[in-house]
Amino acid sequence: MIFTSLDWKRLASSLLITAIGLIALALTDRYYRGSVSQANAQELQRTAANVQDELSQNINAQITVAEDLQAFMLAPTSLPDYETFDRFAELLLDHYPQALAFQYVDPDLIIRHIHPLEGNESALDLDLTTRPAAPFVEKAIRERRLTVNNPTVTVQGPLAVIPRAPLYRGDEFLGLVQVVVEIDPLLEDATQSLGERFQFQLRDATGALFWGPETLGDGTVNAIIPVGDNRWTLTIGWRNAPPVPDPFVLVLIWGGGGALLLSLLFILNRAWARTEWLRQAVADRTEALEAEVTQRRQTEARLRESEAHLQAILNSAPIVIIATDKHGTFTLSEGTGLKRTGLKPGQVVGQSAFDLYGSLKIILPDGNSISGEELLARVFAGETLSGITELNGTFFDNRFAPIIDGNGLIKGMVGVSIDITERRQAEEAFQSAESRFRTLVENSSDEISIITADGRLLYESPTNNPTLGYPRDAFREQNIFQLLHPDDLERVQTLFGQLIREPNLQIRDQFRLRHQTGAWIWVEAVGTNLIAESSVGGIVINYHDITSRKLAENKTRQQLDRMTILRKIDQAIAGSMDLHSVLEIILSNGLDELRVDAAVILLYDPVEQILKFELGAGMHTEALKFTHLKLGDGYAGRAAQAMKTVHIPQLQAHGNEFQRSPDFPMEGFESYFGVPLIAKGEIKGVLEIFRRAPSEPEQDWLDFLETLAGQAAIAIDNAELFESLQRAN
């Protein structure tokens, strides 16, 4: 049998694929075993952290008894007698079940009193300066704070710690109080919480073992447990051997991987069979490609002619066209507009656009200005920008866009600049003329009044439709400030005083005046100090009614605020799967914008078919916290069942529908809205709104309330979908 070069290549590729496949299987096996080992280590670490938190919290909660006893001893002006000491110790035993004995140590550091004395007689009159606890006693006195000794076996038998606190009144040392706190039950609880899988050791600050077995298996984790000012070392280990890799998974890796490798070799063999066929097909196609290449060369020649023609156009066009590569280096710079900048076509090719134009100032269409360096950076980030810049006295209208290839990668930038110097000069002239015209208009408003320096009305221009509705000269020679709204009076008087002090000064302001009907209307006024003008002799006030505009502005501001809130809620829904936090955002923002006193969200449980309390805000009591309603029960149940908003303008007139809580009358609510939370045609819950005053809201308020309810329903539906996906995986 004769092997061709193609056969040898086929054999070599098969061997290579086999070797790579076996290496991949070995690496997968190693990765799986490593992941099992890592999971064991992580579980051991989590267990150590849980035991550390449990012991730290439980033991530190018990040793605070010494601080309570210290506070009791120092509360009166003199130390209490032993009988009072015993009574308070009995009270502490109810709150600190691990406390075995309460002791008072006099300033000579001798234990003078113990409660209870029974079983502790041997400790009475002990001199602590001769005991092993002496360093801890000295530290408590020196640092004037609670100290805790290392665990020790008490005379009663159990393991205990002794927290002690010094008694100082000013600089006078009155002794110490110390409590014997049993820790055996706490350590037993921690041991039982570990179950059969783990075991632990505890060592005191000196490294002495006081709890747990002498030795632990391989793979232990250490943690520090702070006990007052003391530190214990916790060591967690496996009671038995840790979990090992699953044999089924190992069989799956090697068995499945082997089957996949065999399939790949089969496919490779078939691919080699087609290679020979393709080789012949390529030879046949080569001849056709030679003819195609000839045609392409002819096309390229015509393209070069077109480029030469385009270059001629650029050299005569009143524009500038530039292009750069992805690093910002110029690859093209053409157009007659370059002459106005002192540059020649192609002069900057090869230079960096960041160096040449980085310090230029570009004015964007929104009026903001950015540097050339920032503009280039944003274009290279994918933005298309336009703006106006000035270079050597010439103004250009520019447009810059990234050059993106077929794979979506940015390969450079292209820019087109048009000389707009003449147009800009014309615009500035127009703006100047417009400014002069606007000044004339602003001083020729609807109505004109002349006021003296002391606020008296001298003159009111005649009009068929007076802004304030009063007859002409109704307030002549009267103080005009009596018509001002109280909230605007002080500000307007301050501006008026400034006008009086500065001749020819002009001030514009907006304020409210009382109409003949008693209503307050907004006016915009321009005041000019013409007191020095003999023909005027006062402050000229030009004003006109802007009430409709103010109302429209307030309406627009309210709509913008609501749109901002809805956008914030949309971002919260899109960025978080934590339903509770999203609903908190909806309630907190909704309460402020709707100007209501309280709100509650009830979630519908389709399994139990009841509405349950999920979240509330603005409540003075926990009246509705334990709500459980069936569909049709109460206002919320009716809203959910009918999938329609329920509005009760006067709760007191409709009886007590909130009998589910005896504390509800204490809230003092007067009006109520129940809005069903509906998503995809299904009820998700109910949004309840409460006010402590009767209300008849406008339609846009109701629309916003229903929109908030829709947002809440979407958040609930998303959370349910996410939870179902997690369960499915």
Buried (B, 14 or more C-beta within 10 A) or exposed (E): EEEEEEEEEBEEBBEEBBEEBBEEBEEBBEEBBEEBBEEBEEBBEEBBBBBBEBBBEBBBEBBBBBBBBBEBBBEEEEBBEBEEBBEBBEEBBEEBEBBBBBBBBBEEBBBBBBBEEEBBEEBEEBEBEEBEBBEBBBBBBEEEEBBBBBBBEBBEEBBBBBBBBBBBEEEEEBBBBBBBBBBBBBBEEBBEEBEEEBBBBBBBBEEEEBBBEEEBEEBBBEBEBEBBBBEBBBBBBBBEEBEEBEEEEBEEBBEEBEEEBEEBBEEBEEEBEEEEEEEEEEEEEEEEEEEEEEEEEEEEEEEEEEEEEEEEEBEEBEBBBBBBEBEBBBBBBBBBBBBBBEBEBEEBBEBBBBEBBBEBEBBEEEEEEBBBBEBBBBBBEEEEBBBBBBBEEBBBBBEBBBBEEEEEEBEBBBBBBBBBEEEBEEEEEEEEEEEEEEEEEEEEBBBBBBBBBEBBBBBBEEEEEBBBEBEEEEBEEEEBBEBBBEEBBEEBEEBBEEBBEEEEBBBEBBBBBBBEEEEBBBBBBBBBBBBEEEEBBBBBBBBEBBBEEBEEEEEEEBEEBBEEBBEEBEEBBEEBBEBEEBBBBBBEBBBEBBEBBBBBBBBBEEEEEBBBBBBBBBBEEEBBEEBEBEBEBBBBBBBBBEEEBBBBBEBEEEEEBBEBBEBBBEBEBBBBBBBBBBBEEEBBBBBBBBBBEEBEBEEEBBEBBBBBBBBBBBBBBBBBEEEEEEEEE
